[in-house]
């Protein structure tokens, strides 16, 4: 008897701590994932790596502990009701089948670089759903998760408000508008997150008894609403409004006695608070957005009014155009094949879709963008997972919703209100899902809420639990399988995360021109994740940079060979096939030039890959641009060049390179009127483009309209007084008009000569540069910048004493001229006068104590003094 009691106590002890640690890992994940956006990785708005890594690693630990727990002491599995569990298992099976038979297994299993929503990630959402149901045993524990969600929302709102008021520069720039993203990486997903949590916050405002907590939750609700407005996400606004309406309709239907005097006051205060928040946002928007058009062009009114217009099939509605264009893909690749059952495979939509992209959709983004999703949760399941996936997902939704409605009365009255908030948050995800898809944090919260909904019935209606007895053999099987899955997931996720860090720093080096460092770091990233297309793309660009910067022919050839060796890696799992082939074509075309234009086979290969890029997407502009350049220069085929330019203009009528080429051909053929039409079209898009203005001036001159030509040329000179061709043609026109006296009126100022001086300096013609700068000084004799430039030229000519004199003149006029202090210090160092150099740099640091150049010079002087 005592032995059995001791054994039971031991199992109770183990059960407690196993459950505690699984609980803790899940709680930590729900807290961290929405706010994980480490700035040290310099991640852009579409990187999901940090969030996905947390989901995989923390859930893997939870799963591993749960498997050990089952093996050690559990003899029974607790699952949600059979109908719910069966629907979720069926949806999981659809994921497995579609991944196995995918059009690209790697992408479907691991996910695309941008989204990371492959099977390996999504599998853990199923795990989270079942583990949460298993480990939460009472309302107190359930509320731990809700309060964790609220704390996470506080952090999300905090960063969102900082971004809204421009107190931190971490916000998304999409085209010309600005939208805050908080820590969710993208404005759309910020909105998607908030519409799930806000109904729960609303419910707790009614639910809590403590008035201090109620006020804090009220503030959090309004802060979330303010951030929701700042996301400018129309789908989220609709989902929020729909969710609130459903919430109160449901309350009126099911909770007749809900609107007590206290709850009426709470509701009135909420309505007034929402109205006040809209007013605050309106004022904020006018001050920080509309009055500063360089920051953003959105307005609350414009976005709200465009909600209805967004449903039309027009060029401004890429979602609807994508849905329409997808019909042909569905008919060709899915409808009449077994893929109607299991789909194309997760994460494969883009490269399967692009051959079916219409001209309307291409024109939306100038032929340079790709929809990587359907932007509809249900279509995003139908295409990758077929009817099996879609129907099983709908089965999950219907079974959860209908079960909730049918058994709503089984929930105790005091808990119904926050159950309702959970259900409405869940429905709000699906409402916005009609125009969006989920990502790591939003899918996590969707499956979390799905599990929470079922937990209410577990806690209130224990007979709803589907209990499955586990044999010893089955517990061993569970231990082996889930241990392998957990260890593999942790290993691969941390490996991928490390690769991501290398990749990000490699991109930094690449963008800053340090291509040697970029190559080294990117090669390390590829060793860790050799199948990733994005890494191969970056390293190919880095090797092109090495070729372009090297003078030694052997180094150039070695860089070419290494870059070429990455082409197979680039193309093997490429998500955007047209852009990948375009990069390969550009690689060979540039290599042809860098290697001395000796090997004609390189330019032939370039043409081959660029043409291949257009077979994947006939409206893809980047390969057309490269082909236009190639046909107009290397291959000198005017007919093909003109054909390519016209194809570009079909997609983007305002494309500068293509339009200028066609206009130039018309000009050469004497078709000045047609040339004029093209330049006028370009000018309608950018009225201050000096090259277009100049070209129009030339065309008008050819057409004999000298006054109009003069008008355009004067606009050019007004924009750029150094525009030599415009100045020369203007002089010719004035002579022909008999207005030689006006030639003197052509604006010449110091800027003209400063520009010419800088050009001469950059070309290392320092003596000529000095002449131009001295002419500039005659127009502006008190310019410290010009004096500094003269000193810099003299320094380069090793005339240090003269250079010092000019630097001192500059500093007499501008005491805080940091650059002049640096130049003067350099000159003293070259002369060996370290005392004067130290005095100068110390004087400069008084005005700019944090200037990196001056601090480096001070260190250098100290080192020289120690020698």
N, C-alpha and C positions, 0 to 999 in steps of 0.2 A: 504493500500500500504506500509506504513512504517513498519507495523507489519510483513508483508511478507519479507521485506528487512532485518529486524532485525533477523528474523528466518534464512534466508539464510546466513547472516554473522556469526551467531552462529554455523551453520552447517559447514561453511567453516573453522571456527576456530577449531572446533572439528576434522574435516577431516585432517587438517594440523598436529595437534599434535598426533592424533592416528597413522597417516601414519609415522610421524617422529619417534615415539617410536618403531613401528614394524620394520621400516627401521634400526634403531639403534641396535636392538637385533639381526637382521640378519647379519648386518655388523660386530658386535662384535663376533658373532659365527664364521664367515668365517675367521676372524683374529686369534681367539684363538685356535680353534680345532687342526690345524696341529702342533702347538707349545706346546700344553698342555702335559707335561710329568713331573709331580711334583716329584722331587727326594726324598722328605720326605716320600713318600709311598714306596720307594725302589722297584719300579715296574720293572718287567722284560720285555723283548722285546715283549711279546705277550699280555700284559695287555691293554685293550681298555677302561677300566672303566673311566678314567678322560675325555677322548675325547667323549665317548658316553654320559656321564653325562652332559657335556656342550651342546651337540646337543639336548638332550631331554629337559633340563631345559630352555635354551635360546629360543629354538623354541616353547616350551610350553607357555612361556611368550608372545612371538610374536603372537602365535595363539589365546591366550586368549584375548589380546588387539584387534586383528583383529575381533574376534567374537563380542566383545562389540561394536566395531566401526560399524560393519554391523547392529547390533541391533539398535544403536542410530541414525545413519544417512545415511547409505548406502542403496540404493534401487536397486542396480545393481551389479552383479559380472562380473568382466573382466577376461576371461579365454583365454588361447592360442587358435589358430584356432581349429575348431571342430575335425578335423581328429587327431590332436596332443593330444588334451584333452581326446578324446575318447580312444586313445591307452594307455595313462597314467592311466586313470580310470580303464581300463580293466586289466592292470598290477597290480594295487592296489587290484582289486577284486580277482585276482589269489593268491595274498598274503593272503587275508582274508580266502579264501576257503581252501588253503593248510594248514594254521595254525589251522583252526577249525578241520580238519580231519587228523591232524598230527599223526605220530606214537608216539610222545611225546609232548603234548600240552605245557607243561611248557617250554621246551627247545625252541620250535618254537615261543612262545610268547615273552619270556624274552631274549632268546638267550643263547648259551653255555657260560660257564665262560670265556673261552679264547677269544672268538670273539665278543660276545654280539650283534650278527647280527640277532636278532629275530624280530618279527613283530613290537614290541613296538619301536624299533629303526628305522627300515626301513620305518615305517609309516611317520616319520618326514621328510624323504627325499622327499616324495610326497608333504608334507606341504610346505617345503622350495621351491620346484619348483613352486608351485602356488602362494605362498606369494611374492616371488621375482617378479614374473610377475605382481602381483597386485600393489606393492608399488612403483616400479621404473617408473618414468614418463618422464624422459628426459635423454639425453646423459651425462649431467653433473653428475646426480645421478648414472648412470651406471658406470661412470669412478671412482667414489668413491670406488666402489667395486673392480675395477681392481687395483687401487693403494693400496687398502688394501691387495689384493692378493700379490702384489709386496713386500710390507713391511713384510708380513708373510714369503715370500720366502727369504728375506734378513736374517731373524732370523734362518730359517731352514738351509740356507747355512752357516751362521756363526758357528753354532754348528757342522755342517757337516765338515767344514774345520778344526775346532779345533780337532775333532776326527781324521780326516785324518792325521794331523800332530802330533797326540798323545799329544796334549796339554790338553786334558781331557780324562779320562778313560772310557767314556760312549759310548762304541761301542759293537756291537754284536759279540759273539763268537759262531760260528756254526762249529761243528766238529773241524778241525784244522786251518781253515782260519779266517781272520778278515775282517769284512765289516762294514763300517760306517753306522749309522742309523739316525743321526741328532736327530730330535725330533719326528720322525714318528714311532719309536718302532721296526722297522724291515727294513733291507736293501731293500727288494723287494718293500715295500710300500713307502719308500723314493723315489725310482726310479719311481714308479707309479705316485706319486705326481708331481715330476719334469717334467715328459714328458707331463703332462697336462698344466703346467704353462709356460714352456719354449717357446712354439710357440706364446703365448700371449706376452711375453717379447720381442720376436723377432719382432712381428708386431709393438709394440710400439716404438721400435728403429727406424723403418721407419716412424712411424706416428707422433711422437712429433716434434715440431718445435724448441724447446729450445735445443741448443747443449749441455749444461751442463747436462740436463736430459737425453739426448741421450747417453752421455758418461757413466753416472751412470747406465743406463739400460744395456749398453754394458758390463760393469763390472759385473753386476748382472747375465747377461746371461752366461758369461764365468765362473763365480763362480759356477753357477748352473750346468754347464757342468762338471766342475772339481769334484763337489760332486757326480754327476751322475756316473762318471767314478769310483769314490771311493766306490760306492755302489756295484760294481762288479755284477750288475744285468743285465744279458744278455737280458732278455725280454725287459727291459727298453731301452737298447742300440738299439735293433732292432726297437722298437716303435719310438724312437727319430729319427733314420735315415729314417725310412719310413715316419714319419710325415714331416720331412724337405723336402724330395723328393716330397711328395704330395703337400706341400705348394708352392714350386717353380714351379712345373708343373701347378698347378691351376693358379698361377699368370701369367705364360706365356700364358695359355689358355684364361683367362678371362680379364686380365689387360694388354693389348698390350702396353700401354705407361708407364708401371710401371718402367722399367729400364732406368730411366733418368741418367744423368751423376752422380748426387748426390747419387742415389740409387745403382748405380754400384760400387761407391767407398765404400758405407756402406757395400755392400755384400762382396766385396773383403776383407775389414778390418775384417768382421765377419769370413770369411774362414781362414784368417791368424791367427786370435785370437783362433779359434778352434784348428788349427794345433799347435800353441804355447802351448795351454793348455794341449794337449796330450803329448807334450814334457816335460812340467813341471811335469805332473803326472808320466810319465815314470821315471824321475829322482827321484821323491819322492818315488815311489814304490820300486825302487832298494835300496834306502838308508834306508827306514823305514820298508819295508816288506821282500823283498827277502833276504837281508843280515841278517835279524833277523827272522829266521824261527820259533822261538818260538812265534812270534807275528802273523805271517800269511804266508801262502804258496801260495796265489793266485798271478797271474800275469796277466796284461792286455792282453798280447799275448795269454796266455793259455786259458783265458776265452773267448776271441774273436774267437779263432780257434775252441773252443768246441761248438760254437753255432750250426753249422751244425750237428755235432755228436750227439747233444742233441735230435735230432729228431728220433733216432733209438730206437727200442724196446730192450734195454739191461738192465742189472741189475743196471747200473749207471744212469738210467733215470727214477726216481720214478714217474714223472708226466705221462709219456707214459704208464708205467706199471699200474698205477692207472686207467687210461682211459681204458686200455685193460681189467683189472679185473672187472671193473664196468659193462661190458657187461652182465656178468652172473647175477649180482644184478638186472640190468634192466629187463632182461628176466624173472627172478623168481618173483620179487616183484612188478614190475611196468607194464610191457608190457601187461600181460594177466589179468589185474584187473582194477577197476575204477581209480586206482592211475595213470594210464596213463594220466588221465585228470588233477588231482590235486597234484600228487607227494607224496613223503614220509613226507613232512613237513620241513620247514626251520630249519637249525641247527641240523639235525638228520642224516647226511650222515655217520659219522664215525661209530656209533654202528650198522647201517644197512649194512655198507660195510665190516667190518672186517671179517665176516664169509666167504667172497668171496675173501679175500686177498690171492694172490699166493705166492708160495715159493720164486720166484724171487724178489718180492717186499719186503718180509720179510727179505731176505738176505741183502737188501740194507742198513738197519739200525740194523742188528743183532737181529731182532725180538723184538725190543723195541720201535718202533715208529708207528704212525698212521697218515694216511692222513685224516685231518678233513675237507678237501674240495677237489673238483675235480681239482683245479688249472686250471680251464678254466671257464670264466664267463658264458658261454652259458650252459655248462654241470652243473655248479653250480646252474643254474636256472631250468634246465630240471629235475634233480633228486628230489629236494625238492618241486618243484611247477608244475611238469608235463608239458604236452604239452600246457595247457592253459597259464602257466607262460612263457614258452619259446616263444611261438608264439606271445603273447602279448608284450613281451620285444622286439622281432624282429620287431614287428609292430611299437613300439615306435621309434626304431632306424631308420627304413626305412622311416617312416613318417617325422621325423625330418630332416634326410639327404636329402631326395628328395624335401621336401618343401624348404629347404635352397638353393639347386641347382636351383630349378625352379624359385625362387623369388630373387635370388642373385642380379639381375640387379635393383631390386626395392630399394636396399640400396644405399644411396648417396655415390658417389665415394670417398669422404674423409673418410668415415667410413668403407669402405669395407675391408681395410687392417687389422684392428683389429677385424672385424667380422671373417675374414679368420683365424686369429690366434686362436680365440675362437673355431671355427669349427675343426681346426687341433688338438688342445689340446683335444677336445672331442673325435676325432677319435683315437688319440694316446692312450687314456685310453682303448678303445676297442681293439686296436692292441695288447697291452700288456695283455689285458684280455684273449687272446687266451691261455696264459700260467700262468695266475694268477687270483685271485679274488679280489674284493674290500673289504676295511674295512672302519671304521668310517670316517676318513679324506678324503680318496680317493673317496668313494661314495658321500660324501658331495660335493666335488668339481665337480664330474661328473654331479650330478643333478643341481648344481649351473650353470655349463656351458650349460647344456641343456636349462635351463631357460633363460640364457643370449642370446643364439642363437635366441630363440623366441622373446626376448625383442627387438632385432634389427628390427624385422618386425612389432612389436607393435608400435615402435617409428617412423618407416618410412612408415608404411602401416596400418593406424588406422582401416581400414575396415576389417583387418584380425582378429581383436579381436572378440571373441565369447562373446557377452553380454547377460547375463541372468538376467531378472527382478526378484526381491525378494519380496515376499509378507510379510506382518507383521508377519503372522503365521510362515512362513519359517525362518524368521530372529530370532524368538524366539527359534525355533527348533535348528538352528545353534548355538545360544548362549548356550543353555542347553547342547548340545552334546559336543561342543568344550571346554566349561568350565569344564565339567567333565573330559574329556580326558586330558586337560592341568593340572588340579589340581592333578589328579591321577599320571600323568607322573612325575611332579615335586616331589610329595611325595615319589613315589617309587624309583625315581632316586637318590634323596638325601639319602634315607634310604639305598639303595644298596651301595652308595659311602661310607657312614659311616661304613657299614658292611665291606667294602673292607679295610678301614683303620685298623679296628680291626684285620682282617684276616692277613694283611701284618705284623703288629707288632707281632701277634701270631706266624707267621712263623719265624720271627727274634728270638723270645724267643725259639722256638722249635729247630732252627739250632744252637743256642748257648748253648743248653742243659738245659735251664731254663724251664723245662717242666711244673712246677706248674703255673708259670706266663702264659705260652702258653695256658694251659687249660682254665684259667680264661678268657683270652682275646678272645680266639676262641669261647667259649660258648656265649659270648656277640655277636660275629659276627653271630652265628647261630640263636640267638633270633631275629635278624634283618632280616635275610634271611634264614629261616629254610629249604628251598628247594634246597639250593646250595650244590651240591656234593663235590666240592673242600673243603668247610669248614668242612664237616663231615670227609672227608679223613684226613685233618690236625689234627683234634681233636682226632681221633682214634689213630694216630701216637703219639700224646702227651700223651694220657692215657697209651699207651704201654711204653713210657718213664717213666711215674710215676711208673708203675709196676716194671720196671727194676731197678729203683733207690731206691725203698722203701724197708725197712727191716721189717717193721711191716706187718703181714699177713692180718690184717683187712684193712689197707690202700691199699694193693695190690688187695684184693677182691673188694673193693669199686671202684677202678680205672677200674678193669675188667668189672664190671657191667655197669659203666657209658660209657666206651668205646663201649661195646656191644649194648648199647641203641641207638647208632648212626648208627648202621649198616643199618637199614631200610632207614634212611635218605640218606645214602651213595648210596644205590642201586636204590632208587626210580627214580632219574633223571640222572643216571650216563651216561656220554657221552662215556667213554671208559670202556665198560662193563667188558672186560677181566681183565683190570688193577684194577677195583674196586673189583671184586671178588677175585683177587689175594691178595689185601690188607686184605680182610676179612679172607682169608685162613691164611695169615701170622699172623694176629692178634690172631687167635685161636692157631696157632702153638707156637707162642712166649708166649702166656698166659699159655699154658700147662707147659712150662718150668719155667716161673716166679712164678707159683702157686705150684711148687714143684712136678710136674709130677704125680699128684695124680688122676686127672680126665681124664681118657682115652677118654671120649666122646669129649673132646676138640680137640684132635689130629685127631679124626674121622671127626669132623666138618671141620677141616682145610683141610683135604684131599678132602672132598666133595666140598668145595668152590673152591679149586685150580683146580679140575677137571672141575668144571662148567666154570671156566675162560677159559679153553681151548676149550669149546664148542662154545664160542663166537669168538675165534681166535685160531685156531689150531697151529699157528706158533708163538704164544706169548711166549717169552722166560722167563720173570720173574716168572710166575707160574710153568714152568718146572724146573727152578732153585730151587724153594721152595720144589717142589715134590721130586726132586733129593736129596736134603738135608734131607727131611723127610724119604724117603725110605732107605737112607744109614745110618741113625742114629736112629730115633724114632721107625719106623716101621720095620726096619731091613729086608728089602725085596730086596735082591741083583738083582733079575731078573727085578723087576719094576724100580729099580734105574738105572740099565744098559740101560733099554729101554728108560727111560727119558733122560739119558745122550746122547744116540745116536740121539734122537729127537732134542736135543739142537744142536748137531754137524751138523745135517742136515741143520739147519738154519744158524749156525755160526761155521764153521769148526775150528776156532781159540779160541773158548770159553774155558777159562782156567779151570774153575771148572769141566765142563763136560769132557774135554779132559783128565785132570789129573785122573778123576775117571775111565774112560775107560782104560787108560794106566795102572793104578794101578791094575785093574782086570786082564788085560793081563799079568802083571808082576807076580801076584799071581798064575796064571795058568801056568806060565813058558813060556809064549809066548813073549819072550824078544824082538824078531824082530819087532812084531807088536807094542809093547810098545815103542820101539825105534822110529818107524815111526811117532807116535803121538807126542813124545817129540821134534823130529826134525822139525815137522810142526809148533809147537808152537815157537820153537827157530827161525824159519824163519821170524816170525812176530816180535819177540822181542829178539834180540841176547844177551841182557844184563839181562835177567831174571835169577836171581841166583838160584831159585828153580828148574826151568827147566834144567839149566846147571847141577845142582846137581843130579837130577833124571837121566839125560843122563849119568852122570858119574857112577851112580850105575848100570844102565842097561849095560853099556860097561864093567863094572867089572864082571857082571854076564855072559856076553858073552865071557869073557876071554881076552878082548882087554884092557890090563892094561895101555898101553901107551896112548890110546885114553881116558880112564877113568881119567888118570892123567891130561891130557890136559884140560878136562872139569872142573875138581875139582880145578885146579890152577886158572882158570878163575873165579870160584866162590870166591876163597880166595882173588883174586885181587879186586873183587867187594865188598866183605864183609869179612874182616879178622877175624870177630867174628863168622863166620858160623861153629859151633862146629862139626856138623855131617860131613861136608866136610873135616875138619881138621883130624878127627878121621879116616875116610876112606882113606885119603891120607897117613896117617901113616901106615895103614895096607898094602896099595899097595907098599909103599917103602920097607917095611919089606919083602914082597913076591918077590920083584924085587932085593932084596939084596942091596938096596940103603939106608941103615940106616943113612948114613951120610947126606943124603938130608933132613932128618926130621928136622935137625937144620936150614935148609934154609927156612923152611916154615915161611912165613912172620908173625912175631909177632911185634906189635908196641903198642904205647899208646892208639890208637883207640880201639884195642881189649879190653883192660882192662877198658877203659872209658865206653864202651858199657856195659860190664859186671857189672861195678859199678853202672851205671844208672839203670840197671835191678834190682839189689839188692836194690837200694834206693827206687825204685817204689814199691818193695815188702816189704818195711819197714825193710829190713835187713841192718841196718845202719852200724854196725860193719864190716860186710862182705864187704859192699860197700867201706868203708874206706881202707880196705886191697887192693881191686882192684884199687882204685884211687892212692894209694901210689905206686903200681906196675907200673901204667901208668906214674907216675911222674918220675920213674927211667928211663923210655925211653925218657921222655920229661920234664926235670927238670925245665924248665923256662915257664911252662904253667900256666898262671894266672887262666884259666878256671878250671883246675884240682884242684888247690889250693882252689878255691872258692867252688868246690864240696866237698872237704874234710871238709871245714868249715861248710858247710850246714849239713853234716852228724853229725858232733860234736854238732851243734846247736840242732838237733833233739834228741840227746842223753843228752840234758841239760848241756853239757860241754861248757858253754858260754865263759870262758876265753880262752880255747884252740881254740874255733871257731873264736874268735876275732883275735887271733894271725894269723890264716890262712887267714882270710879276709884281714888283713893288708898286708900280704905277697903278696897276689894277686894284691892289689892296688899299691904296690911298683913297680911291674912290668908293670902295666897298669893303668895309672893315671885316665883315663876316663872310667873305668870299672863300669858302672852304676849299674849292678846287685850286684856287690860286695859292693858298697856303701849302697844299700838297705839292704842287709843281715847284714852288720856290724851295721847299725842303729837298726835293729831288735834285734841284740844281746845286744847292749847297753841298749835298752828299757827293755829287759828281766832282765838285771842286775839292773835296776833302775837308771842307769847313764844317766839322761836326758840331761845333759850338753854336754857330748861326743856325744850322739845321735844327738843333734841339730847341733853340729859342723860338724858331718859326713854328715848329710843330706844336709846341706847348701853347703858343698864342692861338693857333688854329683850334686846338682842343677846348679853349675857353668858350668858343662860339659853337662848337659841335662836339661835345664830349663823347658822343657815341658813334662818331664817324669811324667806320672800320678801316678805311684807307689811312687815316691819320694815326690810328692806334697801331696799325702794322708798321708804319714808318717810324713811330717812336720805338717799337721793339727793335727794328732794324738798326736804328742809331745806337741803342744800348748795346746790341751785339757788336757793332763796329768799334765802339769805345772799349769793349772788353778785350779786343784783339791786341 
